[in-house]
Amino acid sequence: MIENTEVWMGLGSLDILTILAAVSALLIYGSFWYVYAERRQGKRRDKALKAYVERMRGELVGPRRRGKPKDATKSFIRTVVHKLDLLKSSHAEAISMRLTQAGYRNKDALIVYLFAKLVLPLGVGLLTAAVLFLLGVGELGMMIKLTITIALVLVSSYLPDIMVRNAVAKRRTALLFGLPDALDLMVICAEAGLGLEAALKRVSGEIEAASPEMADELSLTAVELGFLPERRQALENLARRTDMQQIRSVVNTLLQSERYGTPLAQSLRVLADEYRDERMLKAEEKAAKLPAVLTVPMIVFILPSLFIVLLGPAILKAIDGLSGV
């Protein structure tokens, strides 16, 4: 049995051993708690990153462009498309890429498109036939009714393609408008020492108010740079999603900088100046076309009103004078 002899400042040997044991227990408990807290924090980060990636890849732009349909309607559309094996068609992949270029990244966008291509011509054809043939609206001949029905069916069959084409053109115009500003911000980030992924995230946050389409593309590219095995694949996905020569040039510049170590800021500055000049030239071209475009509206709408205002009083006075004679 150890005696509690006084050792230091009135504390015995047993007291010092007790204090040391308590401190050791606290240190062991603190180390276990720190490791457990770090593990939980890492799990939270992984979970948040996975949720962010899924949101960016799947439903970042899609829900903004489309309202969410009801679950019953969505299930019915999905059932019809799967029953007819429309997703296994040879054009499904090309259509999916086209929808992605239009900004419809929702996983149900392809299903809704295929369902519309199938149902819209049938619905329009049956409705037109019922109105023209069964109800007998209008005194038209049989050939005219058939021509109207076939024409409406053809137009309705191409209507989804026309809508997607217009959405693609509108999105490309918005991307082209926001590209020079995005490149300027990337130049600033590159000169500040940020890496490519951090620069894309920062630029996407700064340019979101001015160009949401460009912010979406840069955000998704930054996310893909973080989890794809090769950075080249993420940049090529950006060029494939947009299908624009200007962005393809930016991607080639970034790939060249990654591969050969060329200065990124100088290359991006040259591209930004070039695309800004191109945007200015397009604006000047539209301004130069205005006189020719406004000629027909002026002749049809403005000149008759001007003639009425200027010559109307004189004509009325001449009529009054001749009537008095």
ABEGO torsion letter per residue (X at the ends): XBBBBBABGGBBAAAAAAAAAAAAAAAAAAAAAAAAAAAAAAAAAAAAAAAAAAAAAAAAAAAAABBBBBAAAAAAAAAAAAAAGAAABAAAAAAAAAAAAAGBABAAAAAAAAAAAAAAAAAAAAAAAAAAAAAGBEBBBAAAAAAAAAAAAAAAAAAAAAAAAAAAAAAAAAAAAAAAAAAAAAAAAAAAGBBAAAAAAAAAAAAAAABAAAAAAAAAAAAAAAABABAAAAAAAAAAAAGBAAAAAAAAAAAAAAAAGBBAAAAAAAAAAAAAAAAAAAAAAAAAAAAAAAAAAAAAAAAAAAAAAAAAAAAAAAAAAAAAX
